[in-house]
Amino acid sequence: MTVRDVAKILEAWAPPAIAWERDNPGLQVGDPGARVKGILVSLDLTPAVVSEARRRGANLIVSHHPLLFRPLRSVDVGSGAGSVVAALVRHRISAYAAHTNLDFVRGGTSFVLAQRLGLTGVRFLSPLAGWERKVVTFVPEADADRVMEAMASAGAGRIGEYERCSFRSAGTGTFRGSARSRPAVGRALRLERVPEVRLEMVVPATSLEGVLGALRAAHPYEEPAVDVHGVEGGAAGFGMGAVGELAEGVAPGAFLRMIRSRLGVARLRTSAETGEVVRRVAVCGGSGADLLPEAIRAGAQMFVTADVRYHTFQEAAGRIVIVDAGHHETEFPVVAAVAGRLRAACAGKRGAPFVAAAASETNPVRHR
């Protein structure tokens, strides 16, 4: 497997196109064609992580936070990002980052945090609009299942916890082929009327090209009719933050103790307790305080995130308990999730690399 192969695995799950516009996900340093012997997954890319990769024989580091976030004016090998870039190049270690694109997907940063806190029925707190399409085609009934399966295999028809979702309606299609045509039904130069099925499936915008290719490859017609529509208010495949329910209500103090235990947090910053039993919890790994209005609208009794400002605590007072559990602490659980997904995707492949979560401590914050 090459660096490019590993990138394709990650990007099929967390497409770079959905990242925040000022973000810089993707290959940061290295050769896309280099063969990968081992993958080390970390939250940050620090000198300690590079040293660990060398010790363990990993030549690809997948980090959540990009090493190169802002354009470099120079590569000073004596400090900062420049020293890490120099070490990566010197030891032929590639670096790849999955940042806000990993935050915005199912199973990503916030979903993993929600699961760590015991939430069920997890869904996006703030779905991203404009990232879903509906593909419509017209196909003979006998071929509808085959076309649907091809589209589904390319990423169409996924709605929440359901897959292969489609809608079909019957009708009659007409066409007349030219002398050069080779119609799958009927004959050239004759007006044909064919019983057809209108087949509709939703598609993430990032999968649209692949789905259209699969549709045309599976369709029996030389020139299948295909419509692509934007979808507003649909079940979004991408979003910010997450919200879910606890199996049973918990007193606020007890839930705060559980947060400290499950995230390994030395100290929490919170707004004043409202007195409400905690049944629904909103979360956003990393800096998610701007989602406070969405957490309140979702009916959550508690919102767990990080980097909360003073006035945001004021805004939450009496309405919801907002919890600042630390940037590193709320994002770190995704490291094991990324490693697990890569391990599963690589398993059984010839010459598959080993995959490991980094053991190096990368949290720059200390509690005294």
C-alpha positions as CSV (number, residue, x, y, z in Angstrom):
1,M,0.0,0.0,0.0
2,T,1.2,3.5,-0.8
3,V,0.6,6.8,0.9
4,R,-2.0,7.6,-1.8
5,D,-3.8,4.3,-1.0
6,V,-4.1,5.3,2.7
7,A,-5.2,8.8,1.7
8,K,-8.0,7.3,-0.4
9,I,-9.2,5.3,2.6
10,L,-9.4,8.3,4.8
11,E,-10.9,10.6,2.1
12,A,-13.7,8.2,1.3
13,W,-14.8,8.7,4.9
14,A,-13.7,12.3,5.5
15,P,-13.5,14.1,2.2
16,P,-11.2,17.1,2.2
17,A,-13.8,19.1,0.2
18,I,-16.0,19.4,3.3
19,A,-13.3,20.9,5.5
20,W,-13.5,24.5,6.8
21,E,-12.3,26.8,3.9
22,R,-9.3,28.0,5.8
23,D,-8.2,24.5,6.8
24,N,-5.3,22.6,5.3
25,P,-6.1,18.8,5.4
26,G,-4.4,16.2,3.2
27,L,-0.8,15.3,2.5
28,Q,1.5,17.7,4.3
29,V,4.9,16.2,3.7
30,G,6.0,13.2,1.6
31,D,5.6,11.2,-1.6
32,P,2.1,10.0,-2.5
33,G,3.7,7.0,-4.2
34,A,5.8,5.9,-1.3
35,R,5.2,2.4,0.0
36,V,3.8,2.5,3.6
37,K,5.4,0.1,6.1
38,G,3.7,1.4,9.2
39,I,1.1,4.1,10.2
40,L,1.2,6.1,13.4
41,V,-2.0,8.0,14.3
42,S,-1.7,11.0,16.6
43,L,-3.7,14.1,17.6
44,D,-0.7,16.4,16.9
45,L,2.5,16.1,14.9
46,T,5.4,17.0,17.3
47,P,9.1,16.0,17.5
48,A,8.1,13.4,20.0
49,V,5.7,11.8,17.6
50,V,8.3,11.8,14.8
51,S,10.8,10.1,17.2
52,E,8.1,7.5,18.2
53,A,7.4,6.8,14.5
54,R,11.1,6.2,13.9
55,R,11.4,3.8,16.9
56,R,8.3,1.8,15.8
57,G,9.2,1.7,12.1
58,A,6.3,3.8,10.9
59,N,6.9,5.9,7.8
60,L,3.5,7.6,7.7
61,I,2.0,9.8,10.4
62,V,-1.7,10.6,10.3
63,S,-2.5,13.5,12.6
64,H,-5.7,15.3,13.4
65,H,-4.1,18.8,13.7
66,P,-2.2,19.8,10.5
67,L,1.5,20.5,10.9
68,L,1.3,23.1,8.2
69,F,-1.8,25.2,8.9
70,R,-0.7,28.6,7.8
71,P,1.7,29.2,4.8
72,L,5.3,29.0,5.8
73,R,7.5,32.0,5.0
74,S,10.6,29.9,5.6
75,V,11.7,26.5,6.9
76,D,13.8,27.2,10.0
77,V,15.1,23.8,11.0
78,G,16.0,25.1,14.4
79,S,12.5,25.6,15.7
80,G,8.8,25.0,15.3
81,A,7.2,23.4,12.3
82,G,10.4,23.7,10.3
83,S,12.3,21.3,12.6
84,V,9.5,18.8,12.2
85,V,9.4,19.1,8.4
86,A,13.2,18.7,8.3
87,A,13.0,15.5,10.5
88,L,10.2,14.1,8.3
89,V,12.1,14.6,5.1
90,R,15.4,13.4,6.6
91,H,13.9,10.1,7.8
92,R,11.5,9.7,4.8
93,I,8.4,9.8,6.9
94,S,5.2,11.1,5.2
95,A,2.6,13.2,7.1
96,Y,-1.1,13.4,6.4
97,A,-3.7,15.5,8.3
98,A,-7.5,15.0,8.6
99,H,-8.7,18.0,10.5
100,T,-12.1,19.7,10.2
101,N,-13.1,17.2,7.5
102,L,-12.8,14.6,10.3
103,D,-14.8,16.8,12.6
104,F,-17.7,17.0,10.2
105,V,-18.4,13.3,9.5
106,R,-20.3,10.5,11.1
107,G,-18.0,8.5,13.3
108,G,-15.6,11.6,13.5
109,T,-14.4,13.7,16.4
110,S,-17.7,14.6,17.9
111,F,-19.4,11.3,17.4
112,V,-16.5,9.5,19.1
113,L,-16.7,11.9,22.0
114,A,-20.4,11.3,22.3
115,Q,-19.9,7.6,22.4
116,R,-17.1,7.9,25.0
117,L,-19.7,9.7,27.2
118,G,-22.2,6.9,26.8
119,L,-24.7,8.7,24.5
120,T,-27.0,6.8,22.2
121,G,-29.0,7.9,19.1
122,V,-26.2,10.2,18.2
123,R,-26.8,12.6,15.4
124,F,-25.4,15.9,14.1
125,L,-26.0,18.9,16.2
126,S,-25.7,21.3,13.3
127,P,-26.0,19.6,9.9
128,L,-24.0,21.1,7.0
129,A,-26.3,22.3,4.2
130,G,-25.6,22.0,0.5
131,W,-23.7,18.7,0.6
132,E,-26.4,16.4,-0.6
133,R,-27.7,15.7,-4.1
134,K,-30.5,13.5,-5.5
135,V,-29.8,11.5,-8.6
136,V,-32.7,10.4,-10.8
137,T,-32.6,7.9,-13.7
138,F,-35.1,6.0,-15.8
139,V,-34.5,2.3,-16.3
140,P,-36.4,-0.8,-17.4
141,E,-37.9,-2.5,-14.3
142,A,-35.9,-5.7,-14.8
143,D,-32.6,-3.7,-14.5
144,A,-33.6,-1.4,-11.6
145,D,-32.1,-3.6,-8.8
146,R,-28.8,-3.9,-10.7
147,V,-28.5,-0.1,-11.2
148,M,-29.6,0.6,-7.6
149,E,-26.9,-1.8,-6.3
150,A,-24.2,-0.2,-8.4
151,M,-25.1,3.3,-7.2
152,A,-25.3,2.1,-3.6
153,S,-21.9,0.5,-3.8
154,A,-20.5,3.9,-5.0
155,G,-22.0,5.7,-2.0
156,A,-25.6,6.5,-2.9
157,G,-28.7,5.8,-0.9
158,R,-27.4,6.3,2.7
159,I,-29.7,8.1,5.1
160,G,-28.6,8.0,8.7
161,E,-28.4,4.4,9.9
162,Y,-30.0,3.1,6.7
163,E,-28.5,2.2,3.3
164,R,-29.7,1.3,-0.2
165,C,-32.5,3.8,0.2
166,S,-34.3,4.5,-3.0
167,F,-37.7,5.5,-4.4
168,R,-39.3,4.0,-7.5
169,S,-42.3,5.0,-9.6
170,A,-43.5,3.4,-12.8
171,G,-44.1,5.1,-16.1
172,T,-43.5,4.9,-19.8
173,G,-40.4,6.1,-21.6
174,T,-40.3,7.0,-25.3
175,F,-37.3,7.2,-27.7
176,R,-36.3,6.8,-31.3
177,G,-32.7,6.0,-32.1
178,S,-30.8,7.2,-35.1
179,A,-29.4,4.8,-37.8
180,R,-26.2,4.6,-35.8
181,S,-27.9,3.8,-32.5
182,R,-27.9,0.4,-30.9
183,P,-30.9,0.5,-28.5
184,A,-31.1,-2.1,-25.7
185,V,-34.8,-2.3,-26.3
186,G,-36.6,-2.2,-29.7
187,R,-35.1,-1.1,-33.0
188,A,-33.4,1.9,-34.4
189,L,-35.4,4.5,-36.5
190,R,-38.6,3.4,-34.7
191,L,-40.4,5.3,-31.9
192,E,-40.4,2.9,-28.9
193,R,-42.6,3.0,-25.8
194,V,-41.0,1.2,-22.9
195,P,-42.3,0.5,-19.4
196,E,-39.7,2.1,-17.1
197,V,-39.0,2.8,-13.5
198,R,-38.0,6.3,-12.2
199,L,-35.2,5.5,-9.7
200,E,-34.2,8.1,-7.2
201,M,-31.4,8.0,-4.7
202,V,-29.7,10.6,-2.5
203,V,-25.9,11.1,-2.8
204,P,-23.3,13.0,-0.9
205,A,-21.9,15.7,-3.2
206,T,-18.4,14.3,-2.6
207,S,-19.5,10.9,-4.1
208,L,-21.5,12.3,-7.0
209,E,-18.9,11.6,-9.7
210,G,-18.4,8.0,-8.7
211,V,-22.1,7.4,-8.4
212,L,-22.8,8.8,-11.9
213,G,-20.0,6.6,-13.3
214,A,-21.4,3.5,-11.6
215,L,-24.9,4.3,-12.8
216,R,-23.8,4.6,-16.4
217,A,-21.7,1.4,-16.3
218,A,-24.7,-0.6,-14.9
219,H,-27.4,1.0,-17.0
220,P,-28.5,-1.1,-20.1
221,Y,-29.1,2.0,-22.3
222,E,-26.4,3.6,-24.5
223,E,-27.6,7.0,-23.4
224,P,-29.3,6.8,-20.0
225,A,-31.3,9.9,-18.9
226,V,-29.9,11.2,-15.6
227,D,-31.1,14.2,-13.5
228,V,-29.1,15.7,-10.6
229,H,-31.0,17.9,-8.1
230,G,-29.8,19.8,-5.0
231,V,-31.5,18.7,-1.8
232,E,-32.5,21.2,0.9
233,G,-33.4,20.1,4.4
234,G,-32.5,16.5,3.8
235,A,-30.7,14.0,6.1
236,A,-27.3,15.6,5.9
237,G,-24.3,13.4,5.6
238,F,-22.0,16.0,7.2
239,G,-22.3,18.4,10.2
240,M,-20.8,20.0,13.2
241,G,-21.0,18.7,16.7
242,A,-23.3,15.8,17.9
243,V,-26.2,15.3,20.3
244,G,-27.6,12.2,21.9
245,E,-29.4,10.7,24.8
246,L,-28.3,8.9,28.0
247,A,-29.9,5.6,28.8
248,E,-31.4,7.1,31.9
249,G,-31.3,10.6,33.6
250,V,-28.3,11.5,35.6
251,A,-27.8,14.2,38.2
252,P,-25.5,17.0,36.8
253,G,-22.8,16.5,39.4
254,A,-22.6,12.7,38.7
255,F,-22.4,13.4,34.9
256,L,-19.6,15.9,35.5
257,R,-17.6,13.3,37.5
258,M,-18.2,10.8,34.7
259,I,-16.8,13.3,32.1
260,R,-13.6,13.7,34.2
261,S,-13.2,10.0,34.5
262,R,-13.9,9.0,30.9
263,L,-11.9,11.8,29.3
264,G,-9.0,11.9,31.9
265,V,-9.7,15.6,32.6
266,A,-7.9,17.1,35.6
267,R,-10.3,20.0,35.9
268,L,-13.5,21.1,34.3
269,R,-14.7,24.7,33.7
270,T,-18.5,24.9,33.7
271,S,-21.4,27.3,33.9
272,A,-23.7,27.2,36.9
273,E,-25.8,24.1,37.2
274,T,-29.5,24.5,36.2
275,G,-30.7,21.8,38.5
276,E,-32.2,19.8,35.6
277,V,-31.5,16.1,35.4
278,V,-29.2,15.4,32.4
279,R,-30.9,13.2,29.8
280,R,-29.8,14.8,26.5
281,V,-26.2,16.0,25.9
282,A,-24.7,18.0,23.1
283,V,-20.9,17.7,22.4
284,C,-18.4,19.2,20.0
285,G,-14.8,18.0,20.2
286,G,-12.3,20.9,20.2
287,S,-13.4,24.6,19.9
288,G,-17.2,24.3,19.6
289,A,-18.6,27.0,21.9
290,D,-20.1,28.8,18.9
291,L,-22.6,25.9,18.7
292,L,-24.1,26.9,22.0
293,P,-27.4,28.2,20.4
294,E,-27.8,24.9,18.5
295,A,-27.2,22.9,21.8
296,I,-30.0,24.9,23.5
297,R,-32.4,24.5,20.6
298,A,-31.7,20.7,20.6
299,G,-33.0,20.6,24.2
300,A,-29.7,19.4,25.7
301,Q,-29.3,19.9,29.4
302,M,-25.5,19.9,29.0
303,F,-23.0,20.9,26.3
304,V,-19.5,19.4,26.4
305,T,-16.8,21.2,24.3
306,A,-13.6,23.2,24.8
307,D,-12.0,26.6,24.5
308,V,-15.1,28.3,26.0
309,R,-14.9,32.1,26.5
310,Y,-15.9,34.0,29.6
311,H,-19.0,35.6,27.9
312,T,-20.1,32.3,26.6
313,F,-20.4,31.0,30.1
314,Q,-22.6,34.1,30.9
315,E,-24.8,33.3,27.8
316,A,-25.3,29.7,29.0
317,A,-26.2,30.6,32.6
318,G,-29.7,29.3,33.6
319,R,-30.3,27.8,30.2
320,I,-27.8,24.9,29.8
321,V,-24.7,23.7,31.6
322,I,-21.8,24.3,29.3
323,V,-18.6,22.3,30.1
324,D,-15.1,23.1,28.9
325,A,-13.4,19.8,29.2
326,G,-10.2,20.8,27.3
327,H,-9.3,20.9,23.6
328,H,-6.9,17.9,23.7
329,E,-9.2,15.9,26.0
330,T,-12.3,16.2,23.8
331,E,-10.5,15.4,20.6
332,F,-8.1,12.7,21.7
333,P,-10.6,9.8,21.6
334,V,-10.8,10.1,17.8
335,V,-7.2,8.9,17.5
336,A,-8.1,5.4,18.4
337,A,-11.1,5.6,16.1
338,V,-9.0,6.6,13.1
339,A,-6.4,3.9,13.9
340,G,-9.2,1.3,14.2
341,R,-10.7,2.3,10.8
342,L,-7.3,2.2,9.1
343,R,-6.5,-1.1,10.7
344,A,-9.7,-2.6,9.4
345,A,-9.3,-1.2,5.9
346,C,-5.7,-2.5,5.6
347,A,-6.4,-6.0,7.1
348,G,-5.9,-8.8,4.7
349,K,-4.2,-6.7,2.0
350,R,-0.9,-7.9,0.6
351,G,2.0,-6.1,2.3
352,A,-0.5,-4.3,4.6
353,P,1.2,-1.8,7.0
354,F,0.9,-2.0,10.8
355,V,-1.3,0.7,12.3
356,A,-0.9,2.1,15.8
357,A,-2.1,5.0,17.9
358,A,0.8,7.2,19.1
359,A,1.7,6.9,22.8
360,S,3.6,10.2,22.9
361,E,2.0,12.9,25.1
362,T,1.1,15.9,22.9
363,N,-1.1,17.9,25.1
364,P,0.6,21.3,25.6
365,V,-1.7,22.3,28.5
366,R,-0.7,21.6,32.1
367,H,-3.0,21.9,35.1
368,R,-1.2,23.1,38.3
